Amino acid sequence: MKKLIAAVVLAGAALIATPAAANAAGYVPTSNVSVTGSTVAGGTTVVNFGAGSFVGNETVNISVTGAGAVTLGALPTTTVTKAYTASATGAVTPRITLPAGASGTYSLTATGATSGNVGTAALTAAPAAGAAAGGAATGAGTGSLAFTGGTISALALWVGGGAVVLGGGLLVVRGSVRRQRDGQIAA
């Protein structure tokens, strides 16, 4: 029984400690990242990860997450991923075209397939020229409601899952101790 308890506790600890592996990757310094272009709805933005950000000629996976046209349950976010090849100096410059109805912040993550280096950038989309600013009421009823729900971060899920695993382990240990104590009293 002690071995089973130890195995459950170790498995729970490994599950909680797994995100620490992400910290082993190198990160691209913010001084190597620049954002230029138009960050308006429908505009094109250029994100430059300078020389030395990645290993020369390596594949760099670019993911952009932000408000999209598709809503899955209560999560109105969409992630788009595309692979780029870094230059010989390790630089990569993806061009991001925001959707016509873009609003809010879009998160860009660049991950080197060989080096494991991770670079990030945030793009805040402004409404396109001539688009109605949010919050203005229209008599014709053509406005739309803002998304007022919330999203759960990955960290919150890991903390919650870890608490459940830890609580389950404590219940197993408590039951084992109680059985041992009852066994000693009966003897």
N, C-alpha and C positions, 0 to 999 in steps of 0.2 A: 504494500500500500504506500509506503514511503517513497518507493521508486516512482510510482504513478504520480504522486503529488509533486515530486521533484521534476518529473518530465512535463507536467502541465505548467508548472511555474516557469520552467526554462523556455517552453514553447511560447508562453505569454510574453516573457521578457524579450525573446527574439522577435516576436511580432511588433512589439513596441519599439525596439531598437532598430528595426529595418530602415526607417527614414534617415537614420544617421549615415547610412551608406551614400545618400545623396550629397552629404556634406563633404565627401571625399573628392568630388569633382572640382576642378579649377574654375574660377569665375573670371569673366572678362571684366576688367576695371571699367567703371563708368566713364573714365576719361578717354577710353577707346571707342565709345559709342556716341554717335551723333545722329540727330533726326532732322531732316530738311524736307521741304516740299509743303504740300497743302494737306493739313489735317482737318479738312472739312468733309462733310458727307459727299461722297462721290469723287473726292480728290485723291491724288496719288502722293504718297509719302515715301521718301527714301531713307532707310536706316543704314548707316554705315558702321560696320564693325571694323576698326582700323587694323593695320598690319600688326601681326603678333597675337591677334585675338584667338586664332585657331592655328592648327598645324597646316603648313603649306599643302595645297591641293587636296585637302581632306573634304569629305562630304559633311555638310552642315545642314541639319534639319531645322527648318524655321517653322514655328507654330505661332499662329495668331489667334487669340481668344478674345471675344467681345460680343456685344449685342448683335444678334443676327436676325434674319427673317424667320427662322424656325424656332419654335418654343417647344421644348420637351418637358412636359409636366410644368413645374414652377421654375425651371431653369432656362431663361431666355438667352442662352449663350451658345455660341457655335465656335468650334475650333477647326481651323484650316491649317494643314501641314504641307510643306513642300521641301524637297531636298535641293540644296545648292552646292556648288563646288567652290571652296575657298581658292583665292589666288595663290601664287607661289609664295607670297609674303604672309599668308594666313588671314587676309582680309576678305570680307564678304559684304556685298551691298544689295540686299533685297529691296524690291520696289513693292509697296503695299498699296493697293487701291481699295479704299474704304467703300462700303455699300452706299447706295444713294440715300438710304434712310439711316445712315450711321448716327449714333449718338452715344455719349458716354466714353468710357475709357476702354481701349483695346490693349491687351498685353501681348507683347512679342517676345518669344523665347527662342534663342538660337543655341543649338547643342551640337558640338563637334562629335562626329561618330568615332573618330580615332582618339582624340585628346580628352574627350569628356568635358571640355570647357563649356561653360554655360554663360551666355550673355543675355541681358534682358533690356527691354525698352518699353515705355508706356506711351501710347498715342491717345490723346484726348480729342475726340471728334467734335467739331463745332458744326452747327446746322449749316447747310448750304445757303448761299446768298438767295434771298427771296423766300426762304422757308420760314414758316411761322415759328416764332420762339415758343418754347413749351410754357404752358400755364395760361395762355391767352384763351379766353372763351370765345367761341364763335356762335353766332345765332343760327347758322345753317346746320350746325351739328356735325361738322366735318372734323372736329378735333379728335384726339385719341387719348385714352387713359394712360398714365404713366405706370410702369411696373412698380408695384409697391411691396412685392414679396421679398424674401431674402434668399440668399444662397448659403449653403454650409461649406465652410472651407475644409480643405483636406486635413489641416491640422486639427480642427475640431473633431473630425471623424476618427482620426488616430487617437486622440485623447479619450474620446468616448469609448472607442473599442478597447483601448488599454484599460480603462476603468472597469469595463465589463469583465474582461479577462482576469484582472486583478481581484475583483470582487468574487468571481467564481472560484478562483484559487483559494481565497480566504475562507469561503464557505466549505470547500472540500477539506481544508486543514482543520477548521473548527469541528466539522463532523467527525473527522478521524480522532482528534483529541478527546472529544466527548465519548466516542465508543471505547477508546482505551481507558478512560477514567471510569466509565460504567463497568468495564470488564474487571478493573482492579477492585472496585467496590464489591462486586458480586463474588469475587474470589476470597 
